[in-house]
Amino acid sequence: MWSKLDAYLFPLPVTAVCPSGTFELDVASGNMQWSEGMFAIHGLRPGDVVPTFDVLMAHKHPVDREPVRALWADLLEGGGQGALLHRIMDARGRERRVFSAIQAVTAPSGRVEQARGFMVDVTQSLRIESQHAASEAIEGAFGHKAVIEQAKGMVMALRSLDAESAFQVLAARSQHANVKLHLVAEELINAAANGKAREVLEGY
């Protein structure tokens, strides 16, 4: 089903590639075959260990070990395919986020004799996504703050209020109209651009 290629595409910068690898399990013996990519994900080199199912499970994060074991047990009992995003601990003790896809192959006897699949290290991909999300949230927060401060200044000038009272005017409008505060502020700023700030403010 899967090739021996050790590269799969995930949303990363152009120059980056997710470490990935393939594996095969002989169910009866518990012995496995790992590609170089599988060894690398686990912080190992070919020859460092003899890959087995027990070795594979030993590297699972303690919290994720049972869900992973349950998925394997289900597939090895009835065959089929499954996939799971989980954590592993590599040979250096580093936590890695990985995506594993497994296919349990049913023999003519009806028993599962082999399983194979691939694993992709998505640690960097998730880290980049988290960084982007955090950056966007920070930028959005500061952007909203600037808009709200500008609108608050207009209310202070038009109604001769102090900063706290002007903010309460905007907050009350936000609550009564069930509209986010920064959108209320944008409404007032846009009205000011059209010379209608006082008119809009009278409706607050």
C-alpha positions as CSV (number, residue, x, y, z in Angstrom):
1,M,0.0,0.0,0.0
2,W,2.8,2.4,0.9
3,S,6.1,2.8,-0.8
4,K,9.5,2.9,0.9
5,L,9.8,6.6,0.3
6,D,10.8,8.5,3.4
7,A,9.3,11.8,2.4
8,Y,5.7,12.9,2.6
9,L,4.2,16.4,2.1
10,F,3.1,18.4,5.1
11,P,2.5,22.2,5.4
12,L,6.1,23.4,6.0
13,P,8.3,26.1,4.5
14,V,9.5,25.4,1.0
15,T,13.0,24.3,2.3
16,A,11.7,22.0,5.0
17,V,10.8,18.3,4.9
18,C,9.0,16.3,7.5
19,P,11.1,13.3,8.7
20,S,9.1,10.2,7.9
21,G,9.5,6.5,7.5
22,T,7.8,3.2,6.8
23,F,7.5,0.0,8.9
24,E,6.3,-3.6,8.6
25,L,5.3,-5.9,11.4
26,D,5.4,-9.7,11.4
27,V,2.6,-10.3,13.9
28,A,3.6,-13.9,14.9
29,S,7.2,-12.9,15.9
30,G,6.7,-9.3,16.8
31,N,9.7,-8.5,14.6
32,M,9.6,-5.3,12.5
33,Q,11.4,-3.8,9.6
34,W,12.0,-0.1,9.8
35,S,13.2,2.3,7.1
36,E,16.0,4.7,7.8
37,G,13.4,7.4,8.4
38,M,11.7,5.4,11.2
39,F,15.1,5.1,13.0
40,A,15.7,8.8,12.5
41,I,12.3,9.8,14.0
42,H,13.2,7.8,17.1
43,G,16.6,9.4,17.4
44,L,18.3,6.2,16.2
45,R,20.5,4.9,13.4
46,P,20.0,1.6,11.6
47,G,21.8,-1.0,13.7
48,D,21.4,0.8,17.1
49,V,18.5,-1.5,18.0
50,V,16.6,-4.5,16.5
51,P,13.2,-3.1,15.7
52,T,10.3,-5.0,17.3
53,F,6.8,-4.1,18.3
54,D,7.9,-3.9,21.9
55,V,10.6,-1.3,21.0
56,L,8.0,0.7,19.0
57,M,5.6,0.8,22.0
58,A,8.4,1.6,24.5
59,H,9.0,4.9,22.7
60,K,5.4,6.0,22.9
61,H,4.7,8.9,25.3
62,P,3.4,7.4,28.6
63,V,0.1,9.3,28.3
64,D,-0.5,8.2,24.7
65,R,0.7,4.6,25.0
66,E,-2.6,3.0,25.8
67,P,-4.6,4.7,23.0
68,V,-1.9,3.6,20.5
69,R,-1.9,0.1,21.9
70,A,-5.8,-0.1,21.7
71,L,-5.7,1.0,18.0
72,W,-3.1,-1.7,17.3
73,A,-5.0,-4.4,19.2
74,D,-8.2,-3.6,17.2
75,L,-6.5,-3.7,13.9
76,L,-4.5,-6.9,14.6
77,E,-7.7,-8.6,15.7
78,G,-9.9,-7.8,12.7
79,G,-7.7,-6.2,10.1
80,G,-8.3,-2.9,8.4
81,Q,-6.7,0.5,8.5
82,G,-6.2,3.2,11.2
83,A,-4.4,6.4,11.9
84,L,-3.5,8.3,15.0
85,L,-1.7,11.6,15.9
86,H,0.3,11.0,19.1
87,R,3.6,11.6,20.9
88,I,6.7,9.6,21.1
89,M,9.9,10.0,23.1
90,D,13.0,9.6,21.1
91,A,16.3,8.0,22.2
92,R,17.5,11.4,23.5
93,G,14.3,11.9,25.6
94,R,12.9,14.5,23.2
95,E,9.1,14.6,22.8
96,R,8.0,14.3,19.1
97,R,4.6,14.7,17.6
98,V,4.0,12.0,15.0
99,F,1.2,10.9,12.7
100,S,1.0,7.1,12.1
101,A,-1.1,5.3,9.6
102,I,-1.4,1.5,9.8
103,Q,-2.8,-1.2,7.6
104,A,-3.3,-4.7,9.1
105,V,-3.3,-7.3,6.3
106,T,-5.6,-10.3,6.6
107,A,-4.4,-13.6,5.3
108,P,-6.6,-16.2,3.5
109,S,-7.1,-17.8,6.9
110,G,-8.8,-14.7,8.2
111,R,-6.0,-13.9,10.6
112,V,-3.9,-10.8,10.5
113,E,-0.3,-11.9,9.9
114,Q,1.3,-8.6,8.8
115,A,0.8,-5.0,9.4
116,R,2.5,-2.1,7.6
117,G,2.3,1.6,7.5
118,F,4.2,4.9,7.8
119,M,5.0,7.5,10.4
120,V,5.5,11.2,9.9
121,D,7.2,13.5,12.4
122,V,4.9,16.6,12.4
123,T,6.6,18.3,15.4
124,Q,8.0,21.2,13.3
125,S,4.8,21.6,11.3
126,L,2.7,21.9,14.4
127,R,5.2,24.3,16.0
128,I,5.1,26.5,13.0
129,E,1.3,26.5,12.9
130,S,1.2,27.4,16.6
131,Q,3.7,30.2,16.1
132,H,1.6,31.6,13.2
133,A,-1.6,31.4,15.3
134,A,0.1,33.1,18.2
135,S,1.5,35.9,16.0
136,E,-1.9,36.4,14.4
137,A,-3.6,36.6,17.8
138,I,-1.0,39.1,19.1
139,E,-1.3,41.2,16.0
140,G,-5.0,41.1,16.1
141,A,-5.1,42.1,19.8
142,F,-2.9,45.1,19.2
143,G,-4.8,46.0,16.1
144,H,-8.1,45.9,18.0
145,K,-6.6,47.9,20.9
146,A,-5.5,50.7,18.5
147,V,-9.0,50.9,16.9
148,I,-10.7,50.9,20.3
149,E,-8.4,53.6,21.7
150,Q,-9.1,55.8,18.7
151,A,-12.9,55.4,19.0
152,K,-12.6,56.0,22.8
153,G,-10.8,59.3,22.0
154,M,-13.7,60.4,19.7
155,V,-16.2,59.7,22.4
156,M,-14.2,61.6,25.0
157,A,-14.0,64.6,22.6
158,L,-17.7,64.5,21.4
159,R,-19.2,63.9,24.9
160,S,-16.6,65.6,27.1
161,L,-16.0,62.4,29.1
162,D,-13.0,60.9,30.8
163,A,-11.4,57.8,29.4
164,E,-13.2,55.3,31.6
165,S,-16.6,56.8,30.9
166,A,-15.9,56.8,27.2
167,F,-15.0,53.2,27.2
168,Q,-18.2,52.4,29.1
169,V,-20.2,54.0,26.3
170,L,-18.5,51.8,23.7
171,A,-18.9,48.7,26.0
172,A,-22.6,49.4,26.5
173,R,-23.1,49.7,22.8
174,S,-21.3,46.4,22.3
175,Q,-23.4,44.6,24.8
176,H,-26.7,46.0,23.7
177,A,-26.1,45.4,20.0
178,N,-24.4,42.0,20.7
179,V,-21.5,43.1,18.6
180,K,-17.8,42.8,19.4
181,L,-16.2,45.9,20.9
182,H,-13.7,46.4,18.1
183,L,-16.5,46.3,15.6
184,V,-18.3,49.0,17.5
185,A,-15.1,51.1,17.4
186,E,-14.7,50.5,13.7
187,E,-18.3,51.7,13.1
188,L,-17.6,54.9,14.9
189,I,-14.3,55.5,13.1
190,N,-15.9,54.9,9.7
191,A,-18.7,57.3,10.6
192,A,-16.2,59.9,11.5
193,A,-14.5,59.5,8.1
194,N,-17.9,60.4,6.6
195,G,-18.5,63.3,9.0
196,K,-21.2,61.4,10.9
197,A,-19.5,60.4,14.1
198,R,-21.8,62.6,16.3
199,E,-24.9,61.3,14.6
200,V,-23.8,57.6,15.1
201,L,-22.8,58.3,18.7
202,E,-26.3,59.7,19.4
203,G,-27.6,56.2,18.8
204,Y,-25.5,54.7,21.5
